[in-house]
């Protein structure tokens, strides 16, 4: 499963700091996810809510 946060940030022209502020997820966690870490489900929920997207938009999987 690949997390698509980098692609979403690029399409919305957002920095790690801006995503952190919008979502309430720490700067270091956002950075870790951008560098390949797999986030917890509650973190994915915060990201989806803060970025105003569906949670399934955050990952690439053939089982969506």
C-alpha positions as CSV (number, residue, x, y, z in Angstrom):
1,X,0.0,0.0,0.0
2,X,1.4,3.4,-1.0
3,X,0.4,6.6,0.8
4,X,-0.2,9.4,-1.7
5,X,0.3,12.3,0.7
6,X,3.2,13.8,-1.4
7,X,1.1,13.8,-4.5
8,X,-1.9,15.4,-2.7
9,X,0.3,18.0,-1.2
10,X,1.8,18.8,-4.6
11,X,-1.6,19.1,-6.3
12,X,-2.9,21.4,-3.5
13,X,0.4,23.3,-3.4
14,X,0.8,22.7,0.3
15,X,4.0,22.4,2.5
16,X,4.5,20.0,5.3
17,X,4.0,22.9,7.8
18,X,0.7,23.9,6.1
19,X,-0.6,20.3,6.2
20,X,0.4,20.0,9.9
21,X,-1.6,23.2,10.7
22,X,-4.6,22.1,8.6
23,X,-4.8,18.6,10.0
24,X,-3.5,18.8,13.6
25,X,-1.0,16.1,12.8
26,X,2.5,17.0,14.0
27,X,5.1,18.3,11.5
28,X,7.4,15.3,12.2
29,X,4.6,12.8,11.5
30,X,3.6,14.5,8.2
31,X,7.3,14.5,7.2
32,X,7.7,10.8,8.2
33,X,4.6,9.8,6.1
34,X,6.0,11.8,3.1
35,X,9.2,9.8,3.5
36,X,7.5,6.4,3.5
37,X,6.2,5.7,7.0
38,X,2.8,4.0,7.2
39,X,0.5,6.1,9.4
40,X,-2.0,4.8,11.9
41,X,-5.7,4.9,10.9
42,X,-6.6,7.8,13.2
43,X,-3.8,9.8,11.5
44,X,-5.2,9.0,8.1
45,X,-8.6,10.2,9.3
46,X,-7.1,13.5,10.6
47,X,-5.3,14.0,7.3
48,X,-8.4,13.3,5.2
49,X,-10.6,15.6,7.3
50,X,-8.1,18.4,7.4
51,X,-7.4,18.2,3.6
52,X,-11.1,17.8,2.8
53,X,-10.6,14.5,0.9
54,X,-11.9,11.0,1.2
55,X,-9.7,8.7,3.3
56,X,-9.3,6.4,0.4
57,X,-7.7,9.2,-1.6
58,X,-4.8,9.0,0.7
59,X,-3.6,5.5,-0.4
60,X,-3.1,3.5,-3.5
61,X,-4.3,-0.1,-3.3
62,X,-5.9,-2.6,-5.7
63,X,-8.4,-3.4,-2.9
64,X,-10.0,0.0,-2.6
